[in-house]
Amino acid sequence: MASKDSNEEGTNDPVDNSSDNFGLPDLDYKPLDQPAAEASETHTQESVAAPEPTPSHSYETETRSTDMDGVDGMEETKSKSPAILIVAVILVVVAAGYLIYNFVWAPRAEAERLAKEKQAKELALQKKQKEEAEARAKQEAEERRRQQELANAKPVIGTIETLTAPTRRYYVIVTSDIDDDLLMDYAKKLSEKGVSTKIIPPFGGKNFYRLAIADHDSFASAQTNADAAKSDYGNTVWVLRY
């Protein structure tokens, strides 16, 4: 019996299967339907934890609120439309005025201003030319009149007087000479120019004849006349009392 038990025990010993797996480690296999089971379990839990449905009146309230907001927005847009239109019209009018001023009115005004300035310059030039022509014509007429008067006028002949006795007056002497004929010739030349002269005969032991162009009561007035006559007769003019 003992040997039989020992044989049975020997029969129950684990069999060495190392030769079947060729020395590789043992793998832990899982069934293929396990993920599906887990997914089903998860779906069941989510279904249990889902929130209760919202009452239908809240949806209606939200819809009505949305409709009211839309109406208010439309009314606000309608109320702003006239103001926007007015602003647009004002901008169009301002832009049109700016364009008309810069491209129509301003160039036309500038052209008119330049035309007026040109016309004013031409009128001023014509006036100046007319005045100059009138002045020349007047001057020429005056010259012709003067020449005509000189041609028609009778020449003024100066007188020649020979003194014979002292007069106690102061005479302006322009020349003197021993030869009275030469002195007379000079007196005649002055007479042709309209200058009257007086011939003073020799006196005081002098043999010279003197030719006077003026006489005065005082020496001062005679000297003044002599100084003025020096520009025409030279510096030899002097004063002599006779």
LOKOLMI-732976 format. One line per 10 residues: for each residue x negated, y, z negated of N, C-alpha, C. Coordinates in Angstrom, 1 decimal, always signed. Atoms other than C-alpha are relative to their C-alpha. Example, Ala and Ser with C-alpha at 12.3 -4.5 7.8 and 13.67 -1.06 7.14 Angstrom:
<sites>
-0.9:-1.2:+0.0:-12.3:-4.5:-7.8:-0.9:+1.2:+0.0 | +0.9:-1.1:+0.0:-13.7:-1.1:-7.1:+0.8:+1.1:-0.8 $
</sites>
This chain:
<sites>
-0.8:-1.2:+0.0:+0.0:+0.0:+0.0:-0.8:+1.2:+0.0 | +0.9:-1.1:+0.0:-2.8:+2.2:-0.8:-0.6:+0.3:+1.3 | +0.6:-0.2:-1.3:-4.3:+1.7:+2.5:+1.0:+0.6:+1.0 | -1.0:-0.5:-0.9:-1.0:+2.4:+4.2:+0.3:+1.4:-0.2 | -0.2:-1.4:+0.3:-0.5:+5.7:+2.4:-1.2:+0.8:+0.5 | +1.2:-0.8:-0.5:-4.0:+6.7:+3.3:+0.1:+0.1:+1.4 | -0.1:-0.2:-1.5:-3.3:+6.0:+6.9:+1.0:+1.0:+0.4 | -1.1:-1.0:-0.3:-0.1:+8.0:+6.8:-0.5:+1.4:-0.3 | +0.6:-1.3:+0.2:-2.0:+10.8:+5.2:-0.9:+0.4:+1.0 | +0.9:-0.4:-1.1:-4.6:+10.6:+7.8:+0.8:+0.3:+1.3 $
-0.8:-0.4:-1.2:-1.9:+10.7:+10.4:+0.6:+1.4:-0.1 | -0.6:-1.4:+0.1:-0.4:+14.0:+9.0:-1.1:+1.1:+0.0 | +1.1:-1.1:-0.1:-3.8:+15.9:+9.2:+0.2:+0.8:+1.2 | -0.1:-0.9:-1.2:-3.7:+18.8:+11.6:-1.0:-0.5:+1.0 | +0.8:+0.5:-1.1:-5.0:+18.0:+15.0:-0.8:+1.2:+0.5 | +0.9:-1.1:-0.5:-7.9:+20.1:+16.2:+0.3:+0.2:+1.5 | -0.4:-0.3:-1.4:-6.6:+21.8:+19.4:-1.0:+1.0:+0.6 | +1.0:-1.0:-0.5:-9.7:+23.9:+19.9:-0.4:-0.3:+1.4 | +0.3:+0.3:-1.3:-10.3:+22.0:+23.0:+1.0:+0.4:+1.0 | -1.1:-0.4:-1.0:-6.9:+23.1:+24.5:-0.1:+1.4:+0.3 $
+0.1:-1.4:-0.4:-7.5:+26.9:+24.3:-1.4:+0.5:+0.4 | +1.4:-0.3:-0.5:-11.1:+26.7:+25.3:-0.7:+1.0:-0.8 | +0.7:-0.9:+0.9:-12.3:+28.6:+22.3:+0.4:+1.4:-0.1 | -0.5:-1.4:+0.0:-10.2:+31.8:+22.9:+0.9:+0.2:-1.2 | -0.9:-0.2:+1.2:-8.3:+33.5:+20.0:+1.4:-0.2:+0.3 | -1.4:+0.3:-0.2:-4.7:+32.7:+19.5:+0.7:+1.3:+0.2 | -0.8:-1.2:-0.3:-2.2:+35.3:+20.9:+1.4:-0.1:-0.7 | -1.3:+0.0:+0.7:+1.0:+36.4:+19.1:+1.1:+0.4:+1.0 | -1.0:-0.3:-1.0:+3.9:+36.2:+21.6:+1.2:+0.5:-0.6 | -1.3:-0.5:+0.4:+7.1:+38.2:+21.2:+1.0:-0.2:+1.0 $
-1.0:+0.2:-1.0:+10.4:+37.6:+22.9:+0.3:+1.2:+0.8 | -0.2:-1.1:-0.9:+11.3:+39.8:+25.9:+1.2:+0.8:-0.3 | -1.3:-0.7:+0.3:+14.8:+40.7:+24.7:-0.1:+0.9:-1.2 | +0.1:-0.8:+1.2:+13.5:+42.6:+21.6:+0.2:+1.4:+0.2 | -0.2:-1.4:-0.2:+13.3:+46.1:+23.1:+1.4:+0.4:+0.3 | -1.4:-0.3:-0.3:+16.9:+45.9:+24.4:+0.8:+0.0:-1.2 | -0.7:+0.1:+1.3:+18.0:+44.9:+21.0:-0.2:+1.3:-0.8 | +0.3:-1.3:+0.8:+16.2:+47.9:+19.4:+0.7:+1.2:+0.6 | -0.7:-1.1:-0.6:+17.7:+50.3:+22.0:+1.4:+0.0:-0.3 | -1.4:+0.1:+0.4:+21.1:+49.0:+21.3:+0.3:+0.4:-1.4 $
-0.2:-0.4:+1.4:+20.6:+49.5:+17.6:-0.1:+1.5:-0.1 | +0.1:-1.5:+0.1:+19.4:+53.1:+18.2:+1.2:+0.7:+0.5 | -1.2:-0.6:-0.6:+22.4:+53.9:+20.4:+1.1:-0.1:-1.0 | -1.1:+0.1:+1.0:+24.7:+52.6:+17.7:-0.2:+1.0:-1.1 | +0.3:-1.0:+1.0:+23.0:+54.8:+15.1:+0.4:+1.4:+0.4 | -0.3:-1.4:-0.5:+23.3:+57.9:+17.3:+1.5:+0.2:+0.1 | -1.5:-0.1:-0.2:+27.0:+57.1:+18.0:+0.6:+0.2:-1.4 | -0.5:-0.2:+1.3:+27.6:+56.9:+14.3:-0.3:+1.4:-0.6 | +0.4:-1.4:+0.6:+25.7:+60.2:+13.5:+0.5:+1.1:+0.9 | -0.5:-1.1:-0.9:+27.4:+62.2:+16.4:+0.9:+0.9:-0.8 $
-0.8:-0.9:+0.7:+29.1:+65.4:+15.1:+1.5:-0.1:+0.5 | -1.5:+0.0:-0.4:+32.9:+65.8:+15.1:+0.2:+1.0:+1.0 | -0.3:-0.9:-1.1:+34.4:+67.5:+18.1:+0.5:+1.3:-0.5 | -0.4:-1.4:+0.4:+35.0:+71.3:+17.9:+1.5:+0.2:+0.4 | -1.5:-0.2:-0.3:+38.7:+72.3:+17.8:+0.1:+0.8:+1.3 | -0.2:-0.6:-1.4:+40.1:+73.5:+21.2:+0.2:+1.5:-0.1 | -0.3:-1.5:+0.1:+41.1:+77.0:+19.8:-1.3:+0.8:+0.1 | +1.2:-0.8:-0.1:+37.4:+78.1:+19.5:-0.4:+0.2:+1.4 | +0.4:-0.2:-1.4:+36.8:+77.5:+23.2:+0.9:+1.1:+0.7 | -0.9:-1.0:-0.5:+39.9:+79.6:+24.0:-0.4:+1.4:-0.5 $
+0.5:-1.3:+0.6:+38.6:+82.4:+21.7:-1.2:+0.5:+0.8 | +1.3:-0.4:-0.7:+35.2:+82.4:+23.4:+0.3:+0.4:+1.4 | -0.4:-0.3:-1.3:+36.8:+82.4:+26.8:+0.6:+1.4:+0.1 | -0.6:-1.3:+0.0:+39.0:+85.4:+25.9:-1.0:+1.1:-0.3 | +1.0:-1.0:+0.3:+36.0:+87.2:+24.4:-0.8:+0.3:+1.3 | +0.8:-0.2:-1.2:+34.1:+86.7:+27.6:+0.7:+0.8:+1.1 | -0.8:-0.7:-0.9:+37.0:+87.9:+29.7:+0.0:+1.5:-0.4 | +0.0:-1.4:+0.5:+37.2:+91.1:+27.5:-1.3:+0.7:+0.3 | +1.3:-0.6:-0.3:+33.5:+91.7:+27.9:-0.1:+0.4:+1.5 | +0.1:-0.3:-1.5:+33.8:+91.5:+31.7:+0.9:+1.2:+0.4 $
-0.8:-1.1:-0.3:+36.7:+93.9:+31.7:-0.6:+1.3:-0.5 | +0.7:-1.2:+0.5:+34.8:+96.4:+29.5:-1.1:+0.4:+1.0 | +1.1:-0.3:-0.9:+31.8:+96.1:+31.8:+0.5:+0.6:+1.3 | -0.5:-0.6:-1.2:+33.9:+96.8:+34.9:+0.5:+1.4:-0.2 | -0.5:-1.4:+0.3:+35.6:+99.8:+33.2:-1.2:+0.9:-0.2 | +1.2:-0.8:+0.2:+32.1:+101.1:+32.2:-0.6:+0.4:+1.3 | +0.6:-0.2:-1.3:+30.8:+100.7:+35.7:+0.9:+1.0:+0.8 | -0.9:-1.0:-0.7:+33.9:+102.5:+37.1:-0.1:+1.4:-0.5 | +0.1:-1.4:+0.5:+33.5:+105.4:+34.7:-1.3:+0.6:+0.4 | +1.3:-0.6:-0.4:+29.8:+105.8:+35.7:-0.1:+0.3:+1.5 $
+0.1:-0.2:-1.4:+30.5:+105.7:+39.4:+0.2:+1.5:+0.5 | -0.1:-1.4:-0.4:+31.8:+109.4:+39.8:-1.3:+0.8:-0.3 | +1.2:-0.8:+0.4:+28.7:+110.7:+37.9:-1.1:-0.3:+1.0 | +1.1:+0.4:-0.9:+26.3:+108.7:+40.1:+0.3:+0.6:+1.4 | -0.4:-0.6:-1.3:+28.2:+109.9:+43.2:-0.4:+1.5:+0.0 | +0.3:-1.4:+0.0:+27.9:+113.5:+42.1:-1.5:+0.3:+0.0 | +1.5:-0.2:+0.1:+24.2:+113.2:+41.3:-0.6:-0.2:+1.4 | +0.5:+0.3:-1.3:+23.6:+111.6:+44.7:+0.3:+1.1:+1.0 | -0.3:-1.1:-0.9:+25.5:+114.4:+46.5:-0.9:+1.2:-0.3 | +0.9:-1.2:+0.3:+23.5:+117.1:+44.6:-1.4:-0.2:+0.6 $
+1.4:+0.2:-0.6:+20.2:+115.4:+45.6:+0.0:+0.1:+1.5 | +0.0:-0.1:-1.4:+21.3:+115.2:+49.2:+0.1:+1.5:+0.4 | -0.1:-1.4:-0.3:+22.3:+118.9:+49.2:-1.3:+0.7:-0.2 | +1.3:-0.6:+0.2:+19.0:+119.9:+47.6:-1.0:-0.4:+1.0 | +0.9:+0.5:-1.0:+17.0:+117.8:+50.0:+0.3:+0.7:+1.3 | -0.4:-0.7:-1.3:+18.9:+119.3:+53.0:-0.4:+1.4:-0.1 | +0.4:-1.4:+0.1:+18.4:+122.8:+51.7:-1.5:+0.2:+0.1 | +1.4:-0.1:-0.1:+14.7:+122.2:+51.2:-0.5:-0.2:+1.5 | +0.4:+0.2:-1.3:+14.3:+120.8:+54.7:+0.4:+1.2:+0.9 | -0.4:-1.1:-0.9:+16.3:+123.6:+56.3:-0.8:+1.3:-0.3 $
+0.8:-1.2:+0.3:+14.3:+126.3:+54.4:-1.4:-0.1:+0.6 | +1.4:+0.1:-0.5:+10.9:+124.9:+55.3:-0.2:-0.2:+1.5 | +0.2:+0.4:-1.4:+11.5:+123.7:+58.8:+0.9:+0.9:+1.0 | -0.9:-0.8:-0.9:+14.2:+126.2:+60.1:-0.1:+1.4:-0.4 | -0.1:-1.4:+0.4:+14.6:+129.4:+58.1:-1.4:+0.6:-0.2 | +1.4:-0.6:+0.2:+10.9:+129.9:+57.0:-0.7:+0.3:+1.3 | +0.7:-0.3:-1.3:+9.4:+129.5:+60.5:+0.7:+1.1:+0.8 | -0.7:-1.0:-0.7:+12.1:+131.7:+62.0:-0.3:+1.4:-0.6 | +0.3:-1.3:+0.7:+11.5:+134.4:+59.3:-1.4:+0.5:+0.3 | +1.4:-0.3:-0.3:+7.8:+134.2:+59.9:-0.2:+0.6:+1.4 $
+0.1:-0.5:-1.4:+8.2:+134.6:+63.6:+0.6:+1.4:+0.2 | -0.6:-1.3:+0.0:+10.5:+137.6:+63.1:-0.9:+1.0:-0.6 | +0.9:-0.9:+0.7:+8.0:+139.2:+60.7:-1.2:+0.3:+0.9 | +1.2:-0.3:-0.9:+5.1:+138.8:+63.2:+0.5:+0.8:+1.2 | -0.5:-0.7:-1.1:+7.3:+140.1:+66.0:+0.1:+1.5:-0.4 | -0.2:-1.4:+0.5:+8.2:+143.2:+63.9:-1.4:+0.7:-0.2 | +1.3:-0.6:+0.2:+4.5:+143.8:+63.0:-0.6:+0.3:+1.3 | +0.5:-0.3:-1.3:+3.5:+143.5:+66.6:+0.7:+1.2:+0.7 | -0.7:-1.1:-0.6:+6.2:+145.9:+67.7:-0.4:+1.3:-0.7 | +0.4:-1.2:+0.8:+5.2:+148.4:+64.9:-1.3:+0.4:+0.5 $
+1.3:-0.4:-0.4:+1.6:+148.3:+66.0:+0.0:+0.6:+1.4 | -0.1:-0.6:-1.3:+2.5:+148.9:+69.6:+0.6:+1.4:+0.0 | -0.6:-1.3:+0.1:+4.8:+151.8:+68.7:-1.0:+1.0:-0.6 | +1.0:-0.9:+0.6:+2.0:+153.3:+66.5:-1.1:+0.3:+1.0 | +1.0:-0.3:-1.1:-0.5:+152.9:+69.4:+0.5:+0.9:+1.0 | -0.6:-0.9:-1.0:+1.9:+154.5:+71.8:+0.1:+1.4:-0.5 | -0.1:-1.4:+0.6:+2.5:+157.4:+69.4:-1.3:+0.7:+0.0 | +1.3:-0.6:+0.1:-1.2:+157.9:+68.9:-0.5:+0.5:+1.4 | +0.4:-0.4:-1.3:-1.9:+157.9:+72.6:+0.8:+1.2:+0.5 | -0.8:-1.2:-0.4:+1.0:+160.3:+73.2:-0.5:+1.3:-0.7 $
+0.5:-1.2:+0.7:-0.3:+162.7:+70.5:-1.4:+0.4:+0.6 | +1.3:-0.4:-0.6:-3.8:+162.5:+72.0:+0.1:+0.7:+1.3 | -0.2:-0.6:-1.4:-2.5:+163.2:+75.5:+0.6:+1.4:-0.2 | -0.5:-1.3:+0.2:-0.5:+166.1:+74.2:-1.0:+1.0:-0.5 | +1.1:-0.9:+0.5:-3.5:+167.5:+72.3:-0.9:+0.4:+1.2 | +0.9:-0.3:-1.2:-5.7:+167.2:+75.5:+0.7:+1.0:+0.9 | -0.7:-0.9:-0.9:-3.0:+168.8:+77.6:+0.1:+1.5:-0.6 | -0.1:-1.4:+0.6:-2.6:+171.7:+75.1:-1.4:+0.7:+0.0 | +1.4:-0.6:+0.0:-6.4:+172.2:+74.9:-0.3:+0.4:+1.4 | +0.3:-0.4:-1.4:-6.7:+172.2:+78.7:+0.8:+1.2:+0.4 $
-0.8:-1.2:-0.4:-3.8:+174.7:+79.0:-0.6:+1.2:-0.7 | +0.6:-1.1:+0.7:-5.4:+176.9:+76.3:-1.3:+0.5:+0.7 | +1.2:-0.4:-0.7:-8.7:+176.8:+78.2:+0.3:+0.7:+1.3 | -0.4:-0.6:-1.3:-7.0:+177.6:+81.5:+0.5:+1.5:-0.3 | -0.5:-1.3:+0.4:-5.2:+180.5:+79.8:-1.1:+1.0:-0.3 | +1.1:-0.8:+0.4:-8.4:+181.8:+78.3:-0.9:+0.4:+1.3 | +0.7:-0.3:-1.3:-10.2:+181.6:+81.7:+0.7:+1.0:+0.8 | -0.8:-1.0:-0.7:-7.4:+183.4:+83.3:+0.0:+1.4:-0.6 | +0.0:-1.3:+0.7:-7.4:+186.1:+80.7:-1.4:+0.7:+0.3 | +1.3:-0.5:-0.3:-11.2:+186.5:+81.2:-0.1:+0.5:+1.4 $
+0.0:-0.4:-1.4:-10.7:+186.7:+85.0:+0.7:+1.3:+0.2 | -0.8:-1.2:-0.2:-8.0:+189.3:+84.7:-0.4:+1.2:-0.8 | +0.4:-1.1:+0.9:-9.5:+191.3:+81.9:-1.1:+0.9:+0.6 | +1.0:-0.9:-0.5:-11.5:+194.4:+82.7:-1.2:+0.0:-0.9 | +1.1:+0.1:+0.9:-15.0:+194.3:+81.4:-0.1:+1.3:-0.8 | +0.2:-1.1:+0.9:-15.7:+196.5:+78.4:-1.4:+0.6:+0.2 | +1.3:-0.7:-0.3:-18.5:+199.0:+79.1:-0.3:+0.8:-1.3 | +0.5:-0.8:+1.2:-20.5:+200.3:+76.1:-0.5:+1.4:+0.5 | +0.5:-1.4:-0.3:-21.3:+204.0:+76.0:-1.5:+0.2:-0.4 | +1.4:-0.4:+0.3:-24.8:+205.5:+76.0:+0.0:+1.5:-0.3 $
+0.1:-1.4:+0.5:-25.4:+208.7:+74.1:-1.4:+0.3:-0.4 | +1.3:-0.5:+0.3:-28.6:+210.7:+73.9:+0.1:+1.2:-1.0 | +0.0:-1.0:+1.1:-29.0:+212.7:+70.6:-1.0:+1.2:+0.3 | +0.8:-1.1:-0.2:-30.4:+216.2:+70.8:-0.5:+0.7:-1.3 | +0.3:-0.6:+1.3:-30.5:+217.2:+67.1:+0.2:-1.0:-1.1 | -0.2:+0.9:+1.1:-30.8:+215.5:+63.8:+1.4:+0.1:-0.6 | -1.3:+0.1:+0.6:-27.6:+214.4:+62.1:+0.0:-0.4:-1.5 | +0.1:+0.5:+1.4:-28.9:+213.2:+58.7:+0.8:-1.3:-0.3 | -0.6:+1.3:+0.2:-27.4:+209.8:+59.2:-1.0:-1.1:+0.2 | +0.9:+1.2:+0.0:-28.9:+206.3:+59.0:+0.4:-0.9:+1.2 $
-0.2:+0.7:-1.2:-29.3:+204.5:+62.3:-0.7:-1.4:+0.0 | +0.6:+1.4:-0.1:-29.9:+200.8:+63.1:-0.7:+0.0:+1.3 | +0.9:+0.0:-1.1:-32.8:+200.7:+65.5:-0.3:-1.4:+0.5 | +0.3:+1.3:-0.5:-33.2:+197.7:+67.8:-1.3:+0.0:+0.8 | +1.3:-0.1:-0.7:-36.2:+198.9:+69.9:-0.4:+1.4:+0.2 | +0.5:-1.4:-0.3:-38.4:+201.9:+70.7:-1.1:-0.1:+1.1 | +0.9:+0.1:-1.2:-40.5:+202.8:+73.7:-0.5:+1.5:+0.3 | +0.5:-1.3:-0.5:-42.7:+205.7:+75.0:+0.7:+0.5:+1.2 | -0.7:-0.3:-1.3:-41.0:+205.5:+78.4:+1.5:+0.0:-0.2 | -1.4:+0.0:+0.2:-37.5:+206.7:+78.1:+0.8:-0.7:+1.1 $
-0.7:+0.7:-1.1:-36.6:+205.2:+81.5:+0.2:-1.5:-0.4 | -0.1:+1.4:+0.4:-37.4:+201.7:+80.2:+1.0:-0.2:-1.1 | -0.9:+0.1:+1.1:-35.4:+202.4:+77.1:+1.5:+0.2:+0.5 | -1.3:-0.2:-0.6:-32.5:+203.6:+79.3:+0.5:-1.3:+0.7 | -0.3:+1.3:-0.6:-32.6:+200.3:+81.3:+0.5:-1.0:-1.0 | -0.4:+1.0:+1.0:-32.3:+198.3:+78.1:+1.4:+0.4:-0.5 | -1.3:-0.5:+0.4:-29.4:+200.5:+77.0:+1.1:-0.3:+0.9 | -1.1:+0.3:-1.0:-27.5:+199.9:+80.2:+0.3:-1.5:+0.0 | -0.3:+1.4:+0.1:-27.9:+196.1:+79.8:+0.9:-0.3:-1.2 | -0.9:+0.1:+1.2:-26.4:+196.4:+76.3:+1.4:+0.5:+0.3 $
-1.3:-0.6:-0.3:-23.6:+198.6:+77.7:+0.8:-1.0:+0.8 | -0.8:+0.9:-0.8:-22.6:+195.9:+80.2:+0.6:-1.1:-0.9 | -0.6:+0.9:+1.0:-22.1:+193.6:+77.2:+1.0:+0.6:-0.9 | -0.9:-0.7:+0.8:-19.9:+196.1:+75.6:-0.6:+0.6:-1.2 | +0.7:-0.5:+1.2:-22.5:+197.4:+73.1:-0.3:+1.5:+0.3 | +0.3:-1.4:-0.2:-22.5:+201.2:+72.7:-1.3:+0.3:-0.7 | +1.3:-0.3:+0.5:-25.9:+202.7:+72.0:-0.2:+1.5:+0.0 | +0.4:-1.4:+0.1:-27.5:+206.0:+71.0:-1.6:+0.1:+0.1 | +1.5:-0.1:-0.2:-31.0:+207.2:+72.2:-0.4:+1.2:-0.9 | +0.6:-1.1:+0.9:-33.0:+209.2:+69.5:-1.3:+0.4:+0.7 $
+1.2:-0.5:-0.6:-35.6:+211.4:+71.1:-1.2:+0.0:-1.0 | +1.2:+0.0:+1.0:-39.2:+211.6:+69.6:+0.2:+1.2:-1.0 | +0.0:-1.1:+1.0:-39.5:+213.6:+66.4:-1.0:-0.4:-1.1 | +0.9:+0.3:+1.1:-41.8:+213.9:+63.4:-1.4:-0.3:+0.5 | +1.3:+0.2:-0.5:-44.9:+213.9:+65.5:-0.2:-1.4:+0.7 | +0.0:+1.3:-0.7:-44.0:+210.5:+67.1:+0.5:+0.2:+1.4 | -0.4:-0.2:-1.4:-43.7:+210.2:+70.9:+0.8:-1.2:+0.4 | -0.8:+1.2:-0.4:-41.4:+207.1:+70.8:+1.5:+0.4:+0.0 | -1.5:+0.0:-0.1:-37.8:+207.0:+71.9:+0.6:-1.2:-0.7 | -0.6:+1.1:+0.7:-35.6:+204.9:+69.7:+1.4:-0.3:+0.5 $
-1.3:+0.3:-0.5:-32.5:+203.0:+70.7:+0.8:-0.6:-1.2 | -0.8:+0.4:+1.2:-29.8:+202.6:+67.9:+1.3:-0.6:+0.5 | -1.2:+0.7:-0.4:-26.8:+200.3:+68.1:+1.1:+0.3:-1.0 | -1.0:-0.4:+1.0:-25.0:+201.7:+65.0:-0.6:+1.1:-0.9 | +0.4:-1.0:+1.0:-25.1:+204.5:+62.4:+0.9:+0.0:-1.2 | -0.7:+0.1:+1.2:-24.0:+204.8:+58.8:-0.3:+1.2:-0.9 | +0.2:-1.2:+0.9:-23.6:+207.4:+56.0:-1.1:-0.3:-1.0 | +0.9:+0.4:+1.0:-25.8:+205.4:+53.6:-1.0:-1.0:+0.5 | +1.1:+0.9:-0.4:-29.0:+203.5:+53.8:+0.4:-1.5:-0.3 | -0.3:+1.4:+0.3:-27.5:+200.4:+52.1:+0.9:-0.6:+1.0 $
-0.9:+0.5:-1.0:-24.7:+200.0:+54.6:-0.7:-0.2:+1.3 | +0.8:+0.1:-1.2:-27.1:+200.6:+57.4:-0.9:-1.2:+0.0 | +0.9:+1.1:+0.2:-29.5:+198.0:+56.0:+0.7:-1.3:+0.2 | -0.9:+1.2:-0.1:-26.7:+195.4:+55.7:+0.3:-0.3:+1.5 | -0.3:+0.2:-1.5:-25.8:+196.0:+59.4:-1.3:-0.5:+0.7 | +1.2:+0.4:-0.7:-29.5:+195.7:+60.4:-0.3:-1.5:-0.3 | +0.3:+1.4:+0.4:-29.9:+192.4:+58.5:+0.9:-1.0:+0.9 | -0.9:+0.8:-0.7:-26.8:+191.0:+60.3:-0.4:+0.0:+1.5 | +0.3:-0.1:-1.4:-28.1:+192.2:+63.7:-1.3:-0.7:+0.4 | +1.2:+0.7:-0.3:-31.4:+190.4:+63.4:+0.2:-1.3:+0.7 $
-0.3:+1.2:-0.7:-29.8:+187.2:+64.6:+0.1:+0.1:+1.5 | -0.2:-0.2:-1.4:-29.1:+188.8:+67.9:-1.2:+0.8:+0.7 | +1.0:-0.9:-0.6:-32.0:+191.3:+68.3:-1.4:-0.3:-0.6 | +1.3:+0.3:+0.6:-34.8:+189.7:+66.3:-0.3:+0.7:-1.3 | +0.3:-0.5:+1.3:-36.6:+190.6:+63.1:-0.6:+1.4:+0.1 | +0.5:-1.4:-0.2:-37.8:+194.0:+64.5:+1.1:+1.1:-0.2 | -1.0:-1.0:+0.3:-34.5:+195.6:+63.6:-0.3:+0.7:-1.3 | +0.3:-0.7:+1.2:-34.9:+198.4:+61.1:+0.9:+1.2:-0.1 | -0.9:-1.2:+0.3:-33.1:+201.5:+59.6:-0.9:+1.3:+0.1 | +0.7:-1.3:-0.1:-34.1:+205.1:+60.5:+1.0:+1.1:-0.2 $
-0.9:-1.1:+0.2:-32.7:+208.3:+59.2:-0.4:+1.1:+1.0 | +0.3:-1.1:-1.0:-32.4:+211.1:+61.8:+1.0:+1.1:-0.2 $
</sites>
